[in-house]
Amino acid sequence: MIRLIASDMDGTILKNGAQTLPPRILPIIERLREKGIGFVAASGRQYGNLRRLMGPAADTVDYICENGAFAVHNGKIVYKATMERDLGQALMRDIWSRDGCEIQLSGVKTAYIQAKDPSYTWHLKNILKNDVTEVRDIFKTEEDYIKISAYVHGDKTEERLREFKERWNGVFTLASTCDHWIDFIPDGINKGHAMRALMETVNVSREEIMAFGDNYNDLELLACAEESYAVSDGKPEVIAACRHICDSVEDVLETLLL
């Protein structure tokens, strides 16, 4: 019997760069909750952004944030991975030195930025609706480093990802989750680590979990679930790793309500 559902957001539930949930999903999540089935929003997004995204369901779901850097259950952090400050600073210097690259330094409640281009700040605040703190010197930020991201202007994300992997593979876990973004979290940390922390917290087993994803950074999350679903437009490696394929998360979840 399924007791917990975990789903990636961008590319899985949110399609084509959408910044609002499809209209069917929140009523389904509420009906599942009434049946005793929990929901986990698992994303590279920050906690505050995910809470706004979930709207009226914000206090009733759990969260895996920042590509697995921390997890929240009932409003409390149950898992958090932090980055060594010296390594984080070296990474930020590398990002800063590259043309067309911006830094986002994630804490638990806000993202710190020192923008080169004002359009980057505008995008974060008005399109992604992130909680953002602008600083004069990002290297003097005192909060623990949860995740560091490179925002790549233009169409060079794949090129920059290859360059960063050459330099940082084995030091950080790298994930290119959507256009323009490359995430760096402590090596070995991923959505699966955070999911296992939630599983222990709420006392559920792999056989009681259903999970959905579309991209490489979802693989470890999907491996935590007996019933794993790749969306049909997901990466081929993700589709191959899953037991099932679906066109829509909502369609599958509705079958649990029958």
WOBEL-V624592 format. One record per residue. N is the residue number from 1. RES is the residue in one small letter. OMEGA is omega in radians with two decimals (none if undefined). Layout:
N&RES&OMEGA, N&RES&OMEGA
This chain:
1&m&3.14, 2&i&3.10, 3&r&-3.07, 4&l&3.13, 5&i&3.08, 6&a&3.14, 7&s&2.88, 8&d&-3.11, 9&m&-3.05, 10&d&-3.13, 11&g&-3.12, 12&t&3.00, 13&i&3.12, 14&l&-3.06, 15&k&3.00, 16&n&3.09, 17&g&-3.13, 18&a&3.13, 19&q&3.03, 20&t&-3.10, 21&l&3.02, 22&p&-2.97, 23&p&-3.08, 24&r&-2.86, 25&i&-3.08, 26&l&3.05, 27&p&3.10, 28&i&3.14, 29&i&3.13, 30&e&3.13, 31&r&3.07, 32&l&3.12, 33&r&3.12, 34&e&3.10, 35&k&3.12, 36&g&3.14, 37&i&-3.11, 38&g&-3.14, 39&f&3.09, 40&v&3.02, 41&a&-3.04, 42&a&-2.94, 43&s&2.93, 44&g&-3.12, 45&r&3.10, 46&q&-3.06, 47&y&-3.13, 48&g&3.11, 49&n&3.13, 50&l&3.12, 51&r&3.10, 52&r&3.14, 53&l&-3.09, 54&m&3.01, 55&g&-3.07, 56&p&3.11, 57&a&-3.00, 58&a&-3.09, 59&d&-3.06, 60&t&-3.14, 61&v&3.05, 62&d&-3.01, 63&y&2.84, 64&i&-2.98, 65&c&3.00, 66&e&3.11, 67&n&3.05, 68&g&-3.13, 69&a&2.98, 70&f&-3.10, 71&a&-3.08, 72&v&3.06, 73&h&-3.12, 74&n&3.08, 75&g&-3.13, 76&k&3.09, 77&i&3.14, 78&v&3.12, 79&y&3.09, 80&k&3.05, 81&a&3.12, 82&t&-3.07, 83&m&3.05, 84&e&-3.03, 85&r&-3.12, 86&d&3.11, 87&l&3.12, 88&g&3.14, 89&q&3.10, 90&a&3.10, 91&l&-3.13, 92&m&3.08, 93&r&3.11, 94&d&3.12, 95&i&-3.10, 96&w&-3.05, 97&s&-3.03, 98&r&3.14, 99&d&3.06, 100&g&-3.12, 101&c&3.08, 102&e&3.12, 103&i&2.86, 104&q&3.13, 105&l&-3.04, 106&s&2.85, 107&g&-3.12, 108&v&-3.01, 109&k&-3.13, 110&t&3.04, 111&a&-3.13, 112&y&3.13, 113&i&2.98, 114&q&-2.90, 115&a&2.94, 116&k&-3.07, 117&d&-3.13, 118&p&-3.13, 119&s&3.11, 120&y&3.10, 121&t&-3.13, 122&w&-3.12, 123&h&-3.13, 124&l&-3.05, 125&k&-2.96, 126&n&3.11, 127&i&-3.13, 128&l&-3.13, 129&k&3.08, 130&n&2.94, 131&d&-2.98, 132&v&3.00, 133&t&3.11, 134&e&-3.12, 135&v&3.11, 136&r&3.14, 137&d&-3.06, 138&i&-3.13, 139&f&3.12, 140&k&3.11, 141&t&-3.02, 142&e&-3.10, 143&e&3.06, 144&d&3.09, 145&y&3.12, 146&i&3.14, 147&k&3.01, 148&i&3.13, 149&s&2.97, 150&a&3.00, 151&y&-3.03, 152&v&3.07, 153&h&3.06, 154&g&-3.00, 155&d&-3.05, 156&k&-3.09, 157&t&-3.11, 158&e&3.11, 159&e&3.14, 160&r&3.12, 161&l&3.10, 162&r&3.14, 163&e&-3.13, 164&f&3.11, 165&k&3.10, 166&e&-3.09, 167&r&-2.87, 168&w&3.11, 169&n&-3.08, 170&g&3.07, 171&v&3.08, 172&f&2.89, 173&t&-3.11, 174&l&3.09, 175&a&2.99, 176&s&-2.93, 177&t&3.10, 178&c&-3.09, 179&d&3.00, 180&h&-3.01, 181&w&2.97, 182&i&-3.11, 183&d&3.07, 184&f&3.05, 185&i&-3.10, 186&p&-3.06, 187&d&3.12, 188&g&3.12, 189&i&-3.12, 190&n&-3.12, 191&k&3.13, 192&g&3.10, 193&h&-3.13, 194&a&-3.14, 195&m&3.13, 196&r&3.07, 197&a&3.09, 198&l&3.13, 199&m&3.12, 200&e&-3.11, 201&t&-3.08, 202&v&3.05, 203&n&3.02, 204&v&-3.14, 205&s&3.11, 206&r&-3.11, 207&e&-3.10, 208&e&-3.03, 209&i&2.98, 210&m&-3.11, 211&a&-3.10, 212&f&3.09, 213&g&-3.12, 214&d&-2.94, 215&n&-3.05, 216&y&-3.11, 217&n&3.07, 218&d&-2.98, 219&l&-3.11, 220&e&3.05, 221&l&-3.12, 222&l&3.14, 223&a&3.12, 224&c&-3.00, 225&a&3.01, 226&e&3.14, 227&e&-3.09, 228&s&-3.11, 229&y&2.92, 230&a&3.03, 231&v&-2.94, 232&s&3.09, 233&d&3.11, 234&g&3.11, 235&k&-3.12, 236&p&-3.13, 237&e&3.12, 238&v&3.09, 239&i&-3.13, 240&a&-3.07, 241&a&-3.03, 242&c&3.08, 243&r&-3.02, 244&h&3.01, 245&i&3.10, 246&c&3.04, 247&d&-3.03, 248&s&3.06, 249&v&-3.10, 250&e&-3.13, 251&d&3.14, 252&v&-3.10, 253&l&3.13, 254&e&3.11, 255&t&3.11, 256&l&-3.11, 257&l&-3.10, 258&l&none
